[in-house]
Amino acid sequence: MDWIFKNSKSFEKADVLIDYDVYVMKPVEKILYVTAAAVVIFIIAFVFYHSIILSLLLTPLSLFYPKIRTKEIIRKRKNELNLQFKDLLYSLSSSLTAGKSIESSFKEAIKDLSILYPSPETYIIQEVEYIVRRIEMNETIESALEDLSRRSHLEDIENFFDVFKTCKRTGGNMVSVMRNTSNIINDKIEIKEEINTMLSSKKFEQRVLSIMPVLIIVILSVTTEDYMAPVFNTPIGRIVMTIAMVVIAAGYFISAKIMDINV
């Protein structure tokens, strides 16, 4: 149902202080998602039952969809931030190697990131701009990064902050440490991207296989109407179709769970 809103950020307040593990839907957003889910459920139920009444009785299940969609949005948002953070690390590493201070490197990173991400609403651009503003207000960069790591709930950003804080306090070679840390985190993020790329085709196959039983029933209903009539008009037929629908739904959720691999 991504056709409702291609980008969930249009429903987010333009505020850099985002807790990436929390997403609160606006009422209009909930209504649209529930409505879309209700339409889909009604159509699928009608395919299985050929009964408007039974189909309508199943539409209240759409009330559970906003919760499912919220988890999807949170996962997508954190994944976007994680990928964008990789580009931030590249920019910081390049600036530090050129002899710039860490504070100047963050300011320079805004220019680099703006080229890669033209939209000012991009998460990482908002976060870096907020970090720079805090630095200009004479706050420590450690506190700004700590705030980001706490709100992001991402292991890579948390690890980066821990290494940065330790290096800053112990007076270590910031350029060398930043370069090595950036390379390690970037390698990890790239491995995640490769796994997601390999899984994308399997996820597409999983969606197609989930839709196929519904399409088969539609085709049989149209081409062999008399043959399928007992399935839609008798109690036993309704029970069989209910079991089939439950099995198909269970198969979809189980396969989706299997495909959900965290690195």
Protein Blocks (a to p, Z undefined) as FASTA:
>chain_A
ZZmpmblklmpccdfbbcfkbccddfklmmmmmmmmmmmmmmmmmmmnopaklmmmmmmm
mmmmmmmmmmmmmmmmmmmmmmmmmmmmmmmmmmmmnopafklmmmmmmmmmmmmmmblk
bmklmmmmmmmmmmmnopafklmmmmmmmmnopaklmmmmmmmmmmmmnopafklmmmmm
mmmmmmmmmmmmmmmmmmmmmmmmmmmmmmmmmmmmmmmmmmmmmlmmmmmmgmklmmmm
mmmmmmmmmmmmmmmmmmmccZZ
